[in-house]
Structure formats: structure tokens, C-alpha cells
Amino acid sequence: MKADVLLGLQWGDEGKGKIVDVLTPDYDIIARFQGGPNAGHTLEFNGIKHVLHTIPSGIFHPTAINVVGNGVVIDPVIFKKEIDALQKMGVDVYTKLRIATRAHLILPTHRLLDAASEAHKGLEKIGSTLKGIGPTYMDKTGRNGLRVGDIKNPRFREKYDQLVAKHKEILAAYQYQYNLEELEPAWFEGIHLLQNLQMVECEQYMNDAFRNKKKILAEGAQGSMLDIDFGSYPFVTSSNTICAGACTGLGLAPGRIGRVIGIFKAYCTRVGSGPFPTELEDATGEQIRKTGNEFGSTTGRPRRTGWLDLPALKFAVMINGVTELIMMKADILSEFDRIKVCTHYLHRGEQIDYLPYDISPEFVTPVYTELPGWKKDLTGLHSTDSMPAELSSYIEFIEKQTGVPIRIVSVGPDRKQTLFRGAVPA
């Protein structure tokens, strides 16, 4: 028995929440392994949209246990809002949720530091969600952070005050104006809620689950192109979003990883700053944005849109060891007569089909292949047998280019609007 990993292969927002929700009935444990409330996993069923920021996307199913792993950073304020919303829906959170003691806490001053840093950078800002993610991971690697397990330490308030004092010194250097007293009451309410949830030593819990033959799905956040090591640095997130992050973020040995399920959109999107080779800053890009409702589920910011980028996708497949693909939002491209796919880059006078060190516009120009569009509403399809031939050709083209089979095609936001091709998770 091995753990399967599900992760995004682009710049985030690929639709991981929906697919985790669809696959959860096949698993005993769903475990988030990195990131924090900068993620927004959207699920839709029974005509209702749900957005989760920290809690794993399997929480709505009655049988699965959901684990927030040690690689995640938790904002108690946002976490409490999620819990409160789930309880109003009748979800038994206290029974179904486990929190890793080694997960780090986002303090109110982390959010202030995030905002101060972005303001200081001016035009060079990276497009942070301002959720305090970066400063929290900085304290983690700097060995200053507060962790969930510290909540039960009698010296917790003292440790909190010491870290806040350090943050105040940095904020003073930025000359950033703030009112911490307004932020702290809600934060400590969230801490009180965390004290009443089931905390676990994540690495022990996960490995005990293996010994008990439990089926595990590790859920990633953001996307591979935002990975701190392999993404479009410095316009990246602060954690390892790739498959290797599941090992460090849950306490799993590499040999415990089984299937690696990679999710991508039929086109590309990106939120915030950073290079985006296939970006469409024209009417076509606006049409994709409008039809696809491409606005950030966490920030509400309009997403940048572009055609599918195969060199970037192949790069993500390679570094993650992807064994199968899931294509999302095929229905959004139904309006186009012709669809472009970037198959190569022109890079420093040479045509290449891989991702180079720097994908800034001055160094790479996308080379496109045009394919026929399907011009058919896909949202009512119930099987792959009724897919337009042009869509099948588009899928087969991507499979040939990546060398990986596309097992699922999403044709709408609802969990029912999901088409399975070939083998499905068991």
C-alpha cells in the first residue's frame, strides 16, 4: 500500500479541490502537505460552491479522515472561519479532522510583515496574497517559528510575545503603520479552537495508517510552477509544491509514494506577478477569463490567461514523476474555432521544447501549433463516448507530447461534470 499524491502542474488554480472531492470516496485519509490560506480549493456540488483554504478537500465526505500536515502553515483566524462555516453545514469537524503538531502558526504580525514587505518593493512586488505565508516560512527556516504543538506549552504566551517583539523591530524599520491590538483577539480565539481539535504527530499518524492498510491521498496546494526551488523564482510561493513536498510535509519516506496525479487546465492562468510565456493580453485572453470565471478564490484578483504551455507542463510532469494527468476546464475552450498550444520556445536564437532557467519575455518567445476547436457545449456530457472528435484529438495531442495518459477530463465545476478515461483510482 502506497500514498497517492495529487498536485497542480501549472501556476495554481488548476481545480485540485474539485478532483480531491471527486476521488475522496476511494481513500481513507486526505492529507494537505504544504502551503496555507493563500490556497483556495473550490468545490461545487448540490448547486453550492465551497471554498477551502487550509482544510483538506475531503472534509465533506462522511468517511474520510482529513489531516493538515506539518508542512502547512495555519492562520488561526482563517482556520476558525472555515471550521465555523463547516459546522453550520453539519460537518463533524472534530471527529474528521487531525492537525499536525509540527505545523507552523501564522501570527498577526506575519501578515503585517507580508504587507509591509510588498509595499516596500513597489513595482518589484511578487504579487503576494498578503496572508503572511512568506514571513511564516522565513521564521520556520530561521528557527524562530511557533508551532501548533506549542499551544499546549505553559510558556506559549511568552514565546508568542518574544516573536512579536522581533517582528515589531522589523516593522519599525519598514516604517509601516499598524494596529496589532485590533488583530490579536480574533487570533487568540482561533488558538482556543485549535486547542480543542485533535492534534497528532503527523509522521507517526501517517505511518501507522500505512501499517493498518489505509488508503492515503496527499493533497497539494498552489502549483508546480510556484515551487520555491523549481518555479519561476522569485515569483513563487514559499514551500515545495511538488511531489517531494509530500514526503517532507507529511513525514512519508519517498518509497511510500505511489501514483502521482497531475492536474492542469486546458489552458493556462496565473495570479500576481511573474513571467507567463503564453499570456494573452487581448480579447481572446479576456474571453477565457470571463467564460472561465478566472478570478482568484482567495484574493478575488483577475487571473492572467493564456494558451496551454507544453514545455512548462512537460517540466512539471518530469520533476513530479507524474503517472497520470487530469485535464480541467475543457468546457471553457468550447467557444473557439481554433485553439493554440505552445509546443516550443524560441530561446536565445534556438528552438527548444523544455523549460529554461529564465522564462522572462526577453529570453523566450512561444512557438504555437494550432488545433481545431470543438465548438460544442461539453457541460452536459456524461461519458467520453459523446466527446467531440476535436476534443479527443486535443487530448491525444497532449498525451503524445507529455508521454502521460489523461485519465480524467472535467467539463464543469460540479463534481458530476467529470469524465473518466481508462483506469480510475482504486
C-alpha positions as CSV (number, residue, x, y, z in Angstrom):
1,M,0.0,0.0,0.0
2,K,1.4,3.4,-1.0
3,A,0.2,7.0,-0.8
4,D,-1.0,8.7,-3.9
5,V,-0.2,12.3,-4.5
6,L,-2.4,14.8,-6.3
7,L,-0.9,18.2,-7.2
8,G,-1.2,21.1,-9.7
9,L,1.2,21.3,-12.6
10,Q,0.8,25.0,-13.6
11,W,0.7,28.2,-11.6
12,G,-2.1,27.1,-9.2
13,D,-5.8,27.3,-9.6
14,E,-5.9,24.1,-11.6
15,G,-9.0,22.7,-9.9
16,K,-7.4,20.4,-7.2
17,G,-10.3,20.9,-4.8
18,K,-12.9,19.5,-7.1
19,I,-10.8,16.5,-8.0
20,V,-9.9,15.7,-4.4
21,D,-13.6,15.8,-3.6
22,V,-14.4,13.5,-6.6
23,L,-11.7,11.0,-5.6
24,T,-12.2,11.0,-1.8
25,P,-14.6,8.1,-1.7
26,D,-11.7,5.9,-2.8
27,Y,-9.5,6.9,0.1
28,D,-9.4,6.7,3.9
29,I,-7.2,9.7,4.6
30,I,-6.8,13.0,2.7
31,A,-3.8,14.9,3.8
32,R,-2.7,18.5,2.9
33,F,1.1,18.6,2.8
34,Q,2.1,22.3,2.3
35,G,1.0,25.9,1.8
36,G,-1.5,27.8,3.8
37,P,-4.6,30.0,3.4
38,N,-3.0,31.5,0.3
39,A,-4.6,28.4,-1.4
40,G,-8.2,28.4,-2.3
41,H,-9.6,25.0,-3.2
42,T,-13.1,25.3,-4.7
43,L,-15.7,22.5,-4.7
44,E,-19.2,22.6,-6.1
45,F,-22.0,20.1,-5.5
46,N,-25.7,20.3,-5.0
47,G,-25.6,23.7,-6.6
48,I,-23.5,25.2,-3.8
49,K,-19.9,26.5,-4.1
50,H,-17.5,25.8,-1.3
51,V,-14.0,27.3,-0.9
52,L,-11.5,25.8,1.5
53,H,-8.2,27.5,2.3
54,T,-6.4,25.2,4.8
55,I,-8.7,22.2,5.5
56,P,-8.3,19.2,3.0
57,S,-10.9,19.0,0.3
58,G,-12.1,15.6,1.5
59,I,-13.8,17.1,4.5
60,F,-17.4,16.9,3.0
61,H,-17.3,13.1,2.7
62,P,-18.6,11.2,5.7
63,T,-15.9,8.5,6.0
64,A,-12.5,10.1,5.2
65,I,-10.2,11.5,7.9
66,N,-8.6,14.8,6.9
67,V,-5.1,15.7,8.0
68,V,-3.4,19.1,8.0
69,G,0.2,18.1,7.7
70,N,3.3,19.5,9.3
71,G,4.3,21.3,6.0
72,V,1.2,23.5,6.2
73,V,1.2,26.9,7.9
74,I,-2.1,27.8,9.7
75,D,-3.7,31.1,10.3
76,P,-6.0,30.5,13.4
77,V,-8.3,33.3,12.3
78,I,-9.0,32.0,8.8
79,F,-9.0,28.4,10.2
80,K,-11.7,29.2,12.7
81,K,-13.8,30.8,9.9
82,E,-13.5,27.6,7.9
83,I,-14.4,25.5,10.9
84,D,-17.4,27.7,11.8
85,A,-18.7,27.5,8.2
86,L,-18.3,23.7,8.0
87,Q,-20.1,23.2,11.3
88,K,-23.1,25.3,10.1
89,M,-23.3,22.8,7.2
90,G,-23.4,19.9,9.7
91,V,-19.9,18.7,9.0
92,D,-18.5,16.8,12.0
93,V,-15.1,18.6,12.0
94,Y,-14.0,17.5,15.5
95,T,-14.2,13.8,14.5
96,K,-12.9,14.0,11.0
97,L,-10.0,16.5,11.3
98,R,-6.4,16.0,12.5
99,I,-3.9,18.8,12.9
100,A,-0.1,18.1,12.9
101,T,1.7,19.4,16.0
102,R,4.6,20.4,13.8
103,A,2.6,22.7,11.6
104,H,3.6,26.3,12.0
105,L,1.3,29.1,13.0
106,I,0.8,32.4,11.1
107,L,0.8,35.3,13.6
108,P,-1.0,38.6,13.0
109,T,2.5,40.2,12.7
110,H,3.4,37.8,9.9
111,R,0.5,39.3,7.9
112,L,1.7,42.8,8.7
113,L,5.2,41.9,7.7
114,D,3.9,40.5,4.4
115,A,2.0,43.7,3.6
116,A,5.0,45.9,4.7
117,S,7.4,43.9,2.5
118,E,5.2,44.1,-0.6
119,A,4.6,47.8,-0.1
120,H,8.3,48.4,0.3
121,K,9.1,46.6,-3.0
122,G,6.8,48.8,-5.0
123,L,7.0,47.8,-8.7
124,E,9.2,44.9,-7.8
125,K,6.5,43.2,-5.7
126,I,6.0,39.5,-6.2
127,G,2.2,39.5,-6.0
128,S,1.8,38.0,-2.6
129,T,-1.7,37.1,-1.3
130,L,-0.7,39.1,1.9
131,K,-1.7,36.1,4.1
132,G,1.6,36.1,5.9
133,I,2.8,32.9,4.3
134,G,6.3,34.0,3.3
135,P,7.2,35.6,6.7
136,T,5.9,32.4,8.5
137,Y,8.1,30.1,6.4
138,M,11.0,32.5,6.9
139,D,10.6,32.1,10.7
140,K,10.3,28.4,10.2
141,T,13.6,28.2,8.4
142,G,15.1,30.8,10.7
143,R,14.2,28.5,13.6
144,N,12.1,31.2,15.3
145,G,8.6,29.9,14.5
146,L,5.7,29.0,16.7
147,R,4.1,25.6,16.0
148,V,0.7,24.1,16.8
149,G,2.3,21.9,19.5
150,D,3.5,25.0,21.3
151,I,-0.1,25.9,22.1
152,K,-0.1,23.4,24.9
153,N,3.2,24.7,26.3
154,P,2.8,26.7,29.6
155,R,5.2,29.3,28.1
156,F,3.1,29.7,24.9
157,R,2.2,33.4,25.6
158,E,5.8,34.2,26.5
159,K,7.1,32.6,23.2
160,Y,4.4,34.5,21.3
161,D,5.4,37.8,22.8
162,Q,9.1,37.2,22.1
163,L,8.4,36.5,18.4
164,V,6.1,39.5,18.1
165,A,8.8,41.8,19.7
166,K,11.2,40.7,16.9
167,H,8.5,41.4,14.3
168,K,7.9,44.9,15.7
169,E,11.5,45.7,15.2
170,I,11.3,44.8,11.5
171,L,8.1,46.7,11.1
172,A,9.7,49.7,12.6
173,A,12.5,49.5,10.0
174,Y,9.8,49.5,7.3
175,Q,8.1,52.5,9.0
176,Y,4.9,50.6,8.5
177,Q,1.8,51.8,10.4
178,Y,-0.4,49.1,12.0
179,N,-2.7,48.4,15.0
180,L,-1.8,45.0,16.4
181,E,-4.3,45.3,19.3
182,E,-7.2,45.1,16.7
183,L,-5.9,41.8,15.3
184,E,-4.9,39.8,18.4
185,P,-8.4,39.0,19.9
186,A,-9.6,37.1,16.8
187,W,-6.2,35.3,16.6
188,F,-6.4,34.0,20.2
189,E,-10.0,32.9,19.6
190,G,-8.6,30.8,16.8
191,I,-5.9,29.4,19.1
192,H,-8.6,28.4,21.6
193,L,-10.4,26.5,18.9
194,L,-7.2,24.7,17.8
195,Q,-6.7,23.6,21.4
196,N,-9.9,21.6,21.2
197,L,-9.1,19.9,17.9
198,Q,-7.3,16.5,17.6
199,M,-3.6,17.1,17.3
200,V,-1.4,14.3,16.0
201,E,2.3,13.6,15.5
202,C,1.7,13.6,11.7
203,E,4.7,11.4,10.7
204,Q,3.6,8.7,13.3
205,Y,-0.1,9.0,12.4
206,M,0.6,8.6,8.6
207,N,3.0,5.7,9.0
208,D,0.6,4.0,11.5
209,A,-2.1,4.4,8.8
210,F,0.2,2.6,6.3
211,R,0.7,-0.3,8.7
212,N,-3.1,-0.5,9.0
213,K,-3.5,-0.7,5.2
214,K,-5.3,2.7,5.0
215,K,-5.5,4.4,1.6
216,I,-4.0,7.8,1.6
217,L,-4.2,10.7,-0.9
218,A,-1.8,13.6,-0.3
219,E,-3.3,16.9,-1.5
220,G,-1.0,19.7,-2.7
221,A,-1.7,23.4,-2.9
222,Q,-0.7,26.1,-5.4
223,G,1.1,24.6,-8.4
224,S,4.4,23.2,-9.5
225,M,5.4,26.4,-11.3
226,L,5.2,28.2,-8.0
227,D,7.6,25.8,-6.2
228,I,10.2,27.6,-4.2
229,D,13.0,25.6,-5.9
230,F,11.7,24.9,-9.4
231,G,9.1,27.6,-10.0
232,S,9.5,30.9,-11.8
233,Y,11.7,32.3,-8.9
234,P,11.4,34.8,-7.3
235,F,7.7,35.0,-8.3
236,V,6.9,31.8,-6.4
237,T,5.4,30.6,-3.1
238,S,7.4,29.8,0.0
239,S,7.1,26.0,0.1
240,N,7.8,22.9,-2.1
241,T,4.6,22.4,-4.1
242,I,6.0,19.4,-6.0
243,C,5.7,15.7,-5.2
244,A,8.8,15.7,-3.0
245,G,6.9,18.2,-0.7
246,A,4.5,15.4,0.3
247,C,7.4,13.5,1.9
248,T,8.7,16.4,4.0
249,G,5.2,17.8,4.6
250,L,3.7,14.6,6.0
251,G,6.6,12.5,7.2
252,L,6.5,10.0,4.3
253,A,9.5,8.2,3.0
254,P,10.0,8.5,-0.8
255,G,9.3,4.8,-1.2
256,R,5.9,5.3,0.2
257,I,4.7,7.3,-2.8
258,G,2.6,5.5,-5.3
259,R,0.6,7.2,-8.1
260,V,1.3,10.8,-8.8
261,I,-1.8,12.5,-10.3
262,G,-1.1,15.8,-12.0
263,I,-3.8,18.4,-12.7
264,F,-3.7,21.0,-15.4
265,K,-6.2,23.3,-17.1
266,A,-6.8,23.0,-20.9
267,Y,-5.3,26.5,-21.0
268,C,-3.1,28.4,-18.5
269,T,-3.7,31.0,-15.8
270,R,-1.6,32.9,-13.4
271,V,-2.4,35.2,-10.5
272,G,0.0,38.0,-9.5
273,S,3.4,39.0,-10.9
274,G,5.9,36.8,-12.7
275,P,6.7,35.6,-16.3
276,F,3.9,33.9,-18.2
277,P,5.1,33.0,-21.7
278,T,1.7,32.2,-23.3
279,E,-0.2,35.1,-21.7
280,L,-2.9,36.6,-23.8
281,E,-3.3,40.3,-23.2
282,D,-6.1,40.7,-25.8
283,A,-9.8,40.0,-26.4
284,T,-9.1,36.2,-26.5
285,G,-7.5,36.3,-23.1
286,E,-10.4,38.4,-21.7
287,Q,-12.9,35.9,-23.3
288,I,-11.2,33.0,-21.5
289,R,-11.1,34.9,-18.2
290,K,-14.8,35.8,-18.5
291,T,-16.0,32.4,-19.6
292,G,-13.8,30.5,-17.1
293,N,-14.6,32.9,-14.2
294,E,-10.9,33.3,-13.8
295,F,-10.8,35.3,-10.6
296,G,-8.8,34.1,-7.5
297,S,-10.8,32.1,-5.0
298,T,-8.5,33.5,-2.2
299,T,-7.8,37.1,-3.4
300,G,-10.6,37.7,-5.9
301,R,-7.9,39.1,-8.3
302,P,-8.5,38.6,-12.0
303,R,-6.2,35.8,-13.3
304,R,-4.0,36.3,-16.2
305,T,-4.9,33.9,-19.0
306,G,-3.1,32.2,-21.9
307,W,-2.9,29.2,-24.1
308,L,-1.6,25.8,-22.9
309,D,2.2,25.8,-22.4
310,L,3.6,22.3,-23.1
311,P,7.3,23.0,-22.3
312,A,6.2,24.1,-18.8
313,L,3.7,21.2,-18.5
314,K,6.4,18.6,-19.5
315,F,8.8,20.2,-17.0
316,A,6.2,19.7,-14.2
317,V,5.5,16.2,-15.3
318,M,9.2,15.4,-15.2
319,I,10.1,16.8,-11.8
320,N,7.0,15.3,-10.1
321,G,7.2,11.9,-11.7
322,V,3.6,12.2,-12.8
323,T,2.0,8.9,-13.7
324,E,-1.4,10.2,-14.9
325,L,-3.0,13.5,-15.9
326,I,-6.3,15.2,-15.3
327,M,-7.4,18.0,-17.6
328,M,-9.7,20.6,-16.2
329,K,-12.0,23.2,-17.8
330,A,-12.2,21.7,-21.2
331,D,-15.6,23.3,-21.4
332,I,-14.2,26.8,-21.3
333,L,-12.5,26.4,-24.7
334,S,-15.7,25.4,-26.4
335,E,-16.2,28.9,-27.8
336,F,-13.1,28.9,-30.0
337,D,-12.9,27.8,-33.7
338,R,-9.1,27.3,-33.4
339,I,-7.1,26.6,-30.3
340,K,-3.4,27.3,-29.9
341,V,-0.9,25.2,-28.0
342,C,2.7,26.3,-27.2
343,T,4.9,23.4,-28.1
344,H,8.3,25.1,-28.1
345,Y,10.1,28.3,-27.1
346,L,12.5,30.4,-29.2
347,H,15.3,30.8,-26.6
348,R,18.4,32.9,-27.4
349,G,18.1,32.1,-31.1
350,E,17.4,28.4,-30.6
351,Q,14.1,26.5,-30.7
352,I,13.7,24.3,-27.6
353,D,11.0,22.2,-26.2
354,Y,11.9,22.3,-22.5
355,L,11.8,24.9,-19.7
356,P,15.0,27.0,-19.4
357,Y,16.3,28.8,-16.3
358,D,14.7,32.1,-17.2
359,I,11.3,32.3,-19.0
360,S,11.1,36.1,-18.9
361,P,9.7,37.7,-22.2
362,E,13.1,39.0,-23.2
363,F,14.5,35.4,-23.3
364,V,11.6,33.2,-24.5
365,T,9.0,33.5,-27.3
366,P,6.3,30.8,-27.5
367,V,6.0,28.8,-30.7
368,Y,2.4,27.6,-31.3
369,T,0.7,24.8,-33.0
370,E,-3.0,25.4,-34.0
371,L,-5.6,22.7,-33.5
372,P,-9.3,22.7,-34.4
373,G,-11.8,23.7,-31.7
374,W,-14.8,21.5,-30.8
375,K,-17.4,24.3,-30.7
376,K,-19.8,22.2,-28.6
377,D,-21.2,22.6,-25.1
378,L,-19.5,20.0,-23.0
379,T,-21.2,20.7,-19.7
380,G,-23.9,18.1,-20.2
381,L,-21.7,15.2,-21.2
382,H,-21.8,12.1,-19.1
383,S,-19.2,9.9,-20.8
384,T,-16.2,10.1,-23.1
385,D,-18.1,8.3,-25.8
386,S,-20.0,11.5,-26.6
387,M,-17.0,13.8,-26.6
388,P,-16.4,15.7,-29.9
389,A,-13.7,14.3,-32.1
390,E,-11.8,17.5,-31.9
391,L,-11.6,17.3,-28.1
392,S,-10.4,13.7,-28.3
393,S,-7.7,14.9,-30.8
394,Y,-6.7,17.7,-28.4
395,I,-6.4,15.2,-25.5
396,E,-4.4,12.7,-27.6
397,F,-2.1,15.5,-28.8
398,I,-1.2,16.4,-25.2
399,E,-0.8,12.8,-24.2
400,K,1.7,12.3,-27.1
401,Q,3.6,15.4,-26.1
402,T,3.8,14.6,-22.4
403,G,4.0,10.8,-22.6
404,V,1.4,10.5,-19.8
405,P,-2.2,9.4,-20.1
406,I,-5.1,11.8,-19.3
407,R,-7.4,9.8,-17.1
408,I,-10.0,12.4,-16.2
409,V,-11.5,15.3,-18.1
410,S,-13.5,17.9,-16.3
411,V,-16.3,19.6,-18.2
412,G,-17.8,21.8,-15.5
413,P,-17.4,22.9,-11.8
414,D,-19.8,20.3,-10.3
415,R,-18.4,17.0,-9.1
416,K,-20.9,15.3,-11.5
417,Q,-19.3,17.0,-14.5
418,T,-16.3,14.7,-14.6
419,L,-15.5,12.2,-17.4
420,F,-13.3,9.2,-16.7
421,R,-11.0,7.8,-19.4
422,G,-9.5,4.4,-18.8
423,A,-8.5,3.3,-15.3
424,V,-9.8,5.3,-12.4
425,P,-8.4,5.4,-8.8
426,A,-8.9,2.3,-6.8
